[in-house]
Amino acid sequence: MDSEFILRQFQEIEEKVGEVVDRCRSQETTNLGLRNRVKILEEEIQEKVEAENNYVAERGLIRSKIDTILAKLEDIEDVK
């Protein structure tokens, strides 16, 4: 085989490997950005879940207070 041909083949292989390495680095950067975005979104979801849970608890407390007041009003009405 011709040594120039072999050298050209190695050069092409090196170029292709370089392209693959560049693509891998680019994908790693993209993946890191996506992982960070997912983390932020998960934190936002957790905050919203906690806010909703607080809302439900407050609503239950308010409903309980209203029921207590209504029961007292019914007791007053029954006394009359």
C-alpha positions in Angstrom: 0.0 0.0 0.0 1.0 3.5 -0.6 2.2 5.4 2.5 0.5 8.6 1.4 -2.8 6.8 1.1 -2.4 5.4 4.7 -1.5 8.8 6.0 -4.6 10.3 4.4 -6.8 7.6 5.8 -5.4 8.3 9.3 -5.9 12.0 8.8 -9.5 11.4 7.8 -10.0 9.2 10.8 -8.5 11.8 13.1 -10.8 14.5 11.6 -13.9 12.3 12.1 -12.9 11.5 15.7 -12.4 15.2 16.3 -15.9 15.9 15.0 -17.3 13.2 17.2 -15.5 14.6 20.2 -16.8 18.1 19.4 -20.4 16.8 19.1 -20.0 15.0 22.4 -18.8 18.1 24.2 -21.7 20.1 22.6 -24.2 17.5 23.8 -22.7 17.5 27.3 -23.1 21.2 27.5 -26.7 21.0 26.2 -27.4 18.2 28.7 -26.0 20.2 31.6 -28.2 23.1 30.7 -31.2 20.8 30.4 -30.4 19.2 33.8 -30.2 22.6 35.4 -33.5 23.6 33.8 -35.2 20.4 35.1 -33.8 21.1 38.6 -35.2 24.6 38.5 -38.6 23.4 37.3 -38.7 20.6 40.0 -38.0 23.3 42.6 -40.8 25.5 41.2 -43.2 22.5 41.3 -42.2 21.7 44.9 -42.9 25.3 45.9 -46.3 25.2 44.2 -47.2 21.9 45.8 -46.3 23.4 49.2 -48.3 26.5 48.5 -51.3 24.4 47.5 -51.0 22.3 50.6 -50.9 25.5 52.7 -54.0 26.7 50.9 -55.8 23.5 51.5 -54.9 23.6 55.2 -56.0 27.2 55.5 -59.2 26.4 53.7 -59.9 23.5 56.1 -59.2 25.7 59.1 -61.5 28.4 57.8 -64.2 25.9 57.1 -63.8 24.5 60.6 -64.1 28.0 62.1 -67.2 28.7 60.1 -68.8 25.4 61.1 -68.1 26.2 64.8 -69.7 29.7 64.4 -72.7 28.2 62.6 -73.1 25.6 65.4 -73.0 28.4 68.0 -75.6 30.3 66.1 -77.8 27.2 65.8 -77.5 26.7 69.6 -78.6 30.3 70.2 -81.5 29.8 67.9 -82.5 26.6 69.6 -82.5 28.4 73.0 -85.0 31.0 71.9 
